[in-house]
């Protein structure tokens, strides 16, 4: 940090002070306000803080916070790692993360999909991990084909960056295909409703799925799934050198987290951390910013699941406790969530039939209308406590979108 210009040192110091005051006031961890003040004083602060570090950018619609945590855990044998562990994934959060670990040679930064081109240009990241793209906050992030196009241009202009990309997602494949160097990872694509058309020519995509592999290709042009280097096969992974290793030791549940773990293994292999060394470190991650955490309240074991969009709800359903376990659903539509709730109609809620379901949140009426159309029985409540206390003592799953999730975390004991 001492080699920073005096103005940059002042920007870092004032940013840290602002972050500390934010924490004392109970307004969050302070990473956003700290980074905002730092960038206001020195607009080139992110570039200066990134200099001489080996950086990883992690971006996706879903799973980037979890994958960032998994990569960071697996990179610990290399030394201190700077990271934005709690999801402040725009340049303000990146500045705070790097400033808080001035001696760390490595950095793993979760990056909002929209900001990948800007952050890549300013940091020259060594590795960029791209996992999935689906509709999310359309009022803010715009059409996902436009995002993939921006990724293409950014990667073409950054030949020094090595890309780890999920070749099972056609949009991600298209977005990553201009990179000079790519490792293709077959991490699966569970939500496909946003990628039935070829992003290259607009023609239909033909898909073929077997127990051993998946494939896709355009019916009208050359665009097709690349041959993967890393492959997820159920609870196992196949490495580029042909080894097959178990993923059964993961603490985080569900197929989405097996996909996240595969991406993490491919990333850390770029830095010399082999899968046998990384796998035990991945298993140490048991909760990510409250996701999957179980909190005890009045005899209820409340497990918190975050779902922000149709693809995320599909993954949450995958890890629900067996039926007929009770479920609380909570949806808001504040700025961080996106104001438009029409995406609720893209989620297939029929899987909840036969379960006791409670509906809460600021947009509970919207969600109730969708459940009624899906013929899912539910109870409408004005407050999350009403739902929790209506459930018999025992396990309870709560699925909530972003601001509803944060509110529930705070109410029942904020956990990491």
C-alpha positions as CSV (number, residue, x, y, z in Angstrom):
1,X,0.0,0.0,0.0
2,X,2.9,2.3,0.7
3,X,3.8,2.4,-3.1
4,X,0.4,4.0,-3.8
5,X,0.4,7.7,-4.7
6,X,-0.4,10.0,-1.7
7,X,-3.9,10.7,-3.1
8,X,-4.7,7.0,-3.4
9,X,-3.4,6.4,0.2
10,X,-5.7,9.1,1.4
11,X,-8.6,7.7,-0.6
12,X,-8.1,4.3,1.0
13,X,-7.8,5.7,4.5
14,X,-11.0,7.8,4.3
15,X,-12.8,4.8,2.7
16,X,-11.8,2.6,5.6
17,X,-13.0,5.2,8.1
18,X,-16.4,5.5,6.3
19,X,-16.7,1.7,6.3
20,X,-16.0,1.5,10.0
21,X,-18.5,4.2,10.8
22,X,-21.1,2.3,8.7
23,X,-20.5,-0.9,10.6
24,X,-20.7,1.0,14.0
25,X,-24.0,2.5,12.8
26,X,-25.4,-1.0,11.9
27,X,-25.7,0.0,8.2
28,X,-23.9,-3.1,6.9
29,X,-20.3,-4.1,6.4
30,X,-19.4,-0.7,4.9
31,X,-17.8,-2.1,1.7
32,X,-20.0,-0.1,-0.6
33,X,-19.7,3.3,1.1
34,X,-16.0,2.8,1.7
35,X,-15.3,2.0,-2.0
36,X,-17.6,4.8,-3.1
37,X,-15.6,7.4,-1.2
38,X,-12.3,5.9,-2.3
39,X,-13.3,6.1,-6.0
40,X,-14.7,9.6,-5.5
41,X,-11.3,10.8,-4.3
42,X,-9.3,8.7,-6.8
43,X,-11.1,7.5,-9.9
44,X,-8.2,5.2,-10.8
45,X,-8.1,3.6,-7.4
46,X,-9.3,0.1,-8.5
47,X,-6.5,0.0,-11.2
48,X,-3.9,1.0,-8.7
49,X,-5.0,-1.5,-6.1
50,X,-5.2,-4.3,-8.6
51,X,-1.6,-3.7,-9.9
52,X,0.8,-6.6,-9.4
53,X,-1.9,-9.0,-8.1
54,X,-3.1,-12.2,-9.6
55,X,-6.9,-11.7,-9.9
56,X,-9.9,-13.8,-10.6
57,X,-13.2,-12.3,-11.7
58,X,-16.3,-14.5,-11.1
59,X,-19.5,-13.7,-12.9
60,X,-22.9,-15.3,-13.5
61,X,-26.5,-14.7,-13.0
62,X,-26.7,-17.3,-10.2
63,X,-24.0,-18.8,-8.0
64,X,-21.3,-16.2,-8.2
65,X,-21.2,-15.4,-4.5
66,X,-20.9,-19.1,-3.6
67,X,-18.3,-19.8,-6.3
68,X,-16.3,-16.8,-5.2
69,X,-16.2,-18.2,-1.6
70,X,-15.3,-21.7,-2.9
71,X,-12.4,-20.4,-5.0
72,X,-11.1,-18.3,-2.2
73,X,-11.2,-21.3,0.2
74,X,-9.4,-23.5,-2.3
75,X,-6.7,-20.8,-2.9
76,X,-5.7,-20.5,0.7
77,X,-2.6,-22.7,0.3
78,X,-1.2,-19.9,-1.9
79,X,-1.4,-17.3,0.9
80,X,-3.6,-14.4,1.7
81,X,-6.5,-13.9,-0.8
82,X,-8.4,-10.6,-1.1
83,X,-12.1,-11.1,-1.8
84,X,-15.5,-9.4,-1.6
85,X,-16.9,-12.3,0.4
86,X,-20.4,-10.8,1.1
87,X,-21.5,-10.0,-2.4
88,X,-20.5,-6.3,-2.9
89,X,-19.9,-7.1,-6.5
90,X,-19.5,-3.7,-8.2
91,X,-16.3,-1.6,-8.4
92,X,-17.0,0.0,-5.0
93,X,-17.0,-3.4,-3.4
94,X,-13.9,-4.4,-5.4
95,X,-12.0,-1.4,-4.1
96,X,-12.9,-2.2,-0.5
97,X,-11.9,-5.8,-0.9
98,X,-8.5,-5.0,-2.3
99,X,-7.9,-2.1,0.1
100,X,-8.7,-4.3,3.1
101,X,-5.9,-6.8,2.1
102,X,-3.1,-4.6,0.8
103,X,-0.4,-7.4,1.0
104,X,-2.5,-10.2,-0.6
105,X,-0.9,-11.3,-3.9
106,X,-4.1,-13.0,-5.0
107,X,-7.6,-11.7,-5.3
108,X,-11.0,-13.4,-6.1
109,X,-13.7,-10.8,-6.9
110,X,-17.3,-11.6,-7.5
111,X,-18.4,-9.3,-10.4
112,X,-21.9,-8.2,-11.4
113,X,-22.5,-9.4,-15.0
114,X,-23.1,-5.8,-16.2
115,X,-19.7,-4.6,-14.8
116,X,-17.5,-7.3,-16.2
117,X,-16.2,-5.2,-19.1
118,X,-15.4,-2.2,-16.9
119,X,-13.7,-4.2,-14.2
120,X,-11.8,-6.3,-16.6
121,X,-10.5,-3.2,-18.4
122,X,-9.4,-1.6,-15.1
123,X,-7.9,-4.6,-13.5
124,X,-6.6,-6.8,-16.3
125,X,-7.7,-9.8,-14.4
126,X,-5.7,-13.0,-15.0
127,X,-8.7,-15.4,-14.9
128,X,-12.3,-14.7,-15.6
129,X,-14.9,-17.4,-14.6
130,X,-18.2,-17.2,-16.5
131,X,-20.9,-19.7,-15.4
132,X,-24.4,-18.9,-16.5
133,X,-26.7,-16.2,-17.9
134,X,-30.4,-16.0,-17.5
135,X,-33.0,-13.3,-17.1
136,X,-32.6,-11.3,-13.9
137,X,-33.6,-7.7,-13.0
138,X,-34.4,-6.8,-16.6
139,X,-35.2,-3.2,-15.5
140,X,-31.5,-2.8,-14.5
141,X,-29.3,-5.3,-16.3
142,X,-31.0,-5.3,-19.7
143,X,-31.4,-8.3,-22.2
144,X,-28.9,-11.1,-21.5
145,X,-27.9,-11.4,-25.1
146,X,-26.7,-7.8,-24.8
147,X,-24.7,-8.7,-21.8
148,X,-23.1,-11.7,-23.6
149,X,-22.2,-9.4,-26.4
150,X,-20.5,-7.0,-24.0
151,X,-18.5,-9.9,-22.6
152,X,-17.4,-10.9,-26.1
153,X,-16.0,-7.4,-26.8
154,X,-14.4,-7.1,-23.4
155,X,-12.6,-10.5,-23.6
156,X,-11.4,-9.8,-27.2
157,X,-9.8,-6.6,-25.8
158,X,-8.2,-8.5,-22.9
159,X,-6.0,-11.2,-24.5
160,X,-4.0,-11.7,-21.3
161,X,-7.0,-13.0,-19.4
162,X,-7.7,-16.8,-19.3
163,X,-11.3,-17.7,-19.3
164,X,-13.0,-20.5,-17.4
165,X,-16.4,-20.9,-19.1
166,X,-19.4,-23.2,-18.7
167,X,-19.8,-24.8,-22.2
168,X,-23.2,-26.2,-21.3
169,X,-24.7,-22.7,-21.4
170,X,-24.9,-21.5,-25.0
171,X,-25.0,-17.8,-24.1
172,X,-21.9,-18.2,-21.9
173,X,-20.1,-20.1,-24.6
174,X,-20.9,-17.4,-27.1
175,X,-19.8,-14.7,-24.7
176,X,-16.5,-16.4,-24.0
177,X,-15.7,-17.5,-27.5
178,X,-13.7,-14.4,-28.4
179,X,-11.2,-15.0,-25.5
180,X,-7.7,-15.9,-26.6
181,X,-7.5,-18.7,-24.0
182,X,-10.4,-20.7,-22.7
183,X,-10.8,-23.7,-20.4
184,X,-14.3,-25.2,-21.1
185,X,-16.1,-26.6,-18.1
186,X,-19.2,-28.9,-18.5
187,X,-21.0,-27.7,-15.3
188,X,-24.5,-28.3,-16.5
189,X,-27.4,-26.0,-17.4
190,X,-30.5,-26.7,-15.3
191,X,-32.5,-23.7,-16.5
192,X,-32.8,-23.6,-20.3
193,X,-35.7,-21.3,-21.0
194,X,-33.4,-18.4,-21.9
195,X,-31.3,-20.3,-24.4
196,X,-33.3,-22.1,-27.0
197,X,-32.1,-19.9,-29.9
198,X,-28.6,-19.6,-31.3
199,X,-26.9,-16.4,-30.1
200,X,-24.8,-16.4,-33.3
201,X,-27.5,-16.5,-35.9
202,X,-30.8,-16.8,-34.1
203,X,-31.6,-20.3,-35.4
204,X,-32.9,-23.1,-33.2
205,X,-30.6,-25.0,-30.9
206,X,-30.8,-28.8,-31.0
207,X,-30.0,-30.5,-27.7
208,X,-29.1,-34.1,-26.9
209,X,-28.8,-35.3,-23.3
210,X,-27.6,-38.7,-22.2
211,X,-26.6,-40.2,-18.8
212,X,-23.0,-39.6,-19.7
213,X,-23.0,-36.3,-21.5
214,X,-25.0,-33.3,-22.9
215,X,-24.6,-31.7,-26.3
216,X,-26.1,-28.8,-28.2
217,X,-25.6,-27.3,-31.6
218,X,-27.3,-24.8,-33.9
219,X,-29.4,-26.3,-36.7
220,X,-28.5,-23.4,-39.1
221,X,-24.9,-22.4,-38.5
222,X,-21.5,-23.6,-37.2
223,X,-22.1,-22.7,-33.5
224,X,-21.9,-25.7,-31.2
225,X,-20.9,-26.8,-27.8
226,X,-17.1,-27.0,-27.4
227,X,-15.4,-30.1,-26.1
228,X,-15.1,-29.7,-22.3
229,X,-11.9,-30.0,-20.4
230,X,-13.6,-30.5,-17.0
231,X,-16.8,-32.5,-16.7
232,X,-19.4,-32.8,-13.9
233,X,-20.9,-36.3,-13.8
234,X,-23.4,-36.5,-11.0
235,X,-21.3,-36.6,-7.8
236,X,-18.1,-36.9,-9.7
237,X,-15.8,-34.8,-11.8
238,X,-13.6,-35.7,-14.7
239,X,-10.4,-33.7,-14.9
240,X,-8.5,-32.7,-18.1
241,X,-6.0,-35.5,-17.5
242,X,-8.7,-38.2,-17.3
243,X,-9.0,-38.7,-13.6
244,X,-12.4,-39.1,-12.0
245,X,-12.8,-37.7,-8.5
246,X,-15.7,-37.7,-6.1
247,X,-17.5,-34.5,-5.0
248,X,-19.4,-36.3,-2.2
249,X,-17.6,-34.4,0.5
250,X,-19.2,-31.0,-0.3
251,X,-21.0,-29.4,2.6
252,X,-23.2,-27.1,0.4
253,X,-26.2,-29.0,-1.0
254,X,-27.7,-29.5,-4.4
255,X,-26.6,-29.9,-8.0
256,X,-26.0,-26.1,-8.4
257,X,-23.3,-26.2,-5.8
258,X,-21.7,-29.2,-7.5
259,X,-21.5,-27.1,-10.6
260,X,-20.1,-24.2,-8.6
261,X,-17.4,-26.5,-7.1
262,X,-16.4,-27.8,-10.5
263,X,-15.8,-24.2,-11.7
264,X,-13.8,-23.5,-8.6
265,X,-11.6,-26.5,-9.2
266,X,-10.9,-25.4,-12.8
267,X,-10.0,-21.9,-11.6
268,X,-7.6,-22.8,-8.9
269,X,-5.9,-25.4,-11.2
270,X,-4.8,-22.3,-13.2
271,X,-2.8,-21.3,-10.1
272,X,-1.3,-24.7,-9.5
273,X,-3.7,-26.0,-6.8
274,X,-4.6,-29.6,-7.7
275,X,-8.1,-31.0,-7.2
276,X,-6.9,-33.4,-4.5
277,X,-5.6,-30.4,-2.5
278,X,-8.6,-28.2,-3.3
279,X,-11.5,-30.6,-2.6
280,X,-11.1,-30.8,1.2
281,X,-10.9,-27.0,1.3
282,X,-14.2,-26.7,-0.7
283,X,-15.9,-28.9,1.9
284,X,-15.0,-26.4,4.6
285,X,-17.5,-23.9,3.1
286,X,-20.8,-24.6,4.9
287,X,-22.7,-21.3,4.4
288,X,-22.3,-18.3,2.1
289,X,-23.6,-15.0,3.3
290,X,-26.4,-16.8,5.1
291,X,-27.4,-19.1,2.3
292,X,-28.2,-22.6,3.4
293,X,-27.7,-21.6,7.0
294,X,-30.1,-23.1,9.6
295,X,-31.1,-20.9,12.5
296,X,-33.0,-22.0,15.6
297,X,-36.1,-20.0,16.7
298,X,-38.8,-21.0,19.1
299,X,-38.2,-24.7,18.4
300,X,-38.1,-24.3,14.7
301,X,-35.0,-25.1,12.6
302,X,-35.2,-22.5,9.8
303,X,-33.1,-23.0,6.8
304,X,-32.6,-20.0,4.6
305,X,-32.5,-20.3,0.8
306,X,-31.9,-17.3,-1.5
307,X,-33.7,-17.3,-4.9
308,X,-33.7,-14.1,-7.1
309,X,-35.0,-15.3,-10.5
310,X,-36.6,-18.3,-12.2
311,X,-33.3,-20.2,-12.5
312,X,-32.6,-19.6,-8.8
313,X,-36.0,-20.9,-7.7
314,X,-35.4,-24.1,-9.7
315,X,-32.2,-24.6,-7.7
316,X,-33.9,-23.9,-4.4
317,X,-36.6,-26.5,-5.1
318,X,-33.8,-29.0,-5.7
319,X,-32.5,-28.7,-2.1
320,X,-35.9,-28.6,-0.3
321,X,-36.4,-31.1,2.5
322,X,-38.5,-34.0,1.4
323,X,-42.3,-33.5,1.0
324,X,-44.4,-32.8,2.9
325,X,-42.0,-30.5,4.7
326,X,-43.3,-26.9,5.2
327,X,-42.1,-24.0,3.1
328,X,-42.3,-20.2,3.5
329,X,-42.0,-18.1,0.3
330,X,-41.2,-14.4,0.6
331,X,-40.8,-11.9,-2.3
332,X,-40.1,-8.2,-2.4
333,X,-39.6,-5.9,-5.3
334,X,-37.2,-3.2,-4.1
335,X,-34.3,-1.8,-6.1
336,X,-31.8,-4.7,-5.5
337,X,-34.5,-7.2,-6.4
338,X,-35.8,-5.5,-9.5
339,X,-39.2,-3.8,-9.6
340,X,-40.8,-6.2,-12.1
341,X,-42.3,-9.4,-10.6
342,X,-43.6,-10.8,-13.9
343,X,-40.8,-13.4,-13.8
344,X,-42.8,-15.2,-11.1
345,X,-44.9,-16.6,-14.0
346,X,-41.8,-18.3,-15.4
347,X,-41.3,-20.5,-12.3
348,X,-43.0,-23.9,-12.2
349,X,-44.4,-23.9,-8.6
350,X,-46.3,-27.2,-9.1
351,X,-43.5,-29.0,-7.2
352,X,-44.9,-27.4,-4.0
353,X,-48.2,-29.2,-4.3
354,X,-49.0,-31.2,-1.2
355,X,-46.8,-29.1,1.1
356,X,-47.9,-26.6,3.6
357,X,-46.9,-23.3,2.0
358,X,-47.0,-19.8,3.6
359,X,-46.6,-16.7,1.5
360,X,-45.1,-13.4,2.8
361,X,-43.2,-10.4,1.6
362,X,-44.1,-7.0,0.1
363,X,-45.3,-8.7,-3.2
364,X,-47.1,-11.6,-1.5
365,X,-50.3,-10.9,-3.5
366,X,-48.3,-11.3,-6.8
367,X,-46.9,-14.5,-5.6
368,X,-50.2,-15.7,-4.3
369,X,-51.8,-15.2,-7.7
370,X,-49.1,-17.2,-9.3
371,X,-49.5,-20.1,-6.8
372,X,-53.2,-20.1,-7.3
373,X,-52.8,-20.5,-11.0
374,X,-50.4,-23.4,-10.4
375,X,-53.0,-25.0,-8.0
376,X,-50.7,-24.8,-5.1
377,X,-52.4,-24.4,-1.7
378,X,-51.1,-21.6,0.5
379,X,-51.7,-19.4,3.5
380,X,-51.2,-15.7,3.1
381,X,-49.5,-13.9,6.0
382,X,-48.6,-10.3,6.6
383,X,-45.3,-11.0,8.4
384,X,-42.7,-13.7,8.4
385,X,-43.2,-14.3,12.1
386,X,-46.8,-15.3,11.5
387,X,-45.6,-18.0,9.1
388,X,-42.8,-19.2,11.4
389,X,-45.1,-19.5,14.4
390,X,-47.8,-21.2,12.4
391,X,-45.5,-24.1,11.6
392,X,-45.2,-27.0,14.1
393,X,-41.8,-27.1,15.8
394,X,-39.2,-28.7,13.7
395,X,-37.6,-28.1,10.3
396,X,-38.8,-25.3,8.0
397,X,-37.4,-24.1,4.6
398,X,-37.6,-20.4,3.8
399,X,-37.1,-19.3,0.1
400,X,-36.8,-15.6,-0.3
401,X,-35.5,-13.1,-2.9
402,X,-32.7,-10.7,-2.1
403,X,-34.1,-8.0,0.2
404,X,-36.6,-10.3,1.7
405,X,-33.8,-12.8,2.5
406,X,-31.6,-10.0,4.1
407,X,-34.6,-8.9,6.2
408,X,-35.2,-12.5,7.4
409,X,-31.5,-13.0,8.2
410,X,-31.5,-9.9,10.3
411,X,-34.6,-10.8,12.2
412,X,-33.5,-14.3,13.1
413,X,-29.8,-13.6,13.8
414,X,-27.5,-12.4,11.1
415,X,-25.1,-15.2,10.1
416,X,-22.2,-15.5,7.6
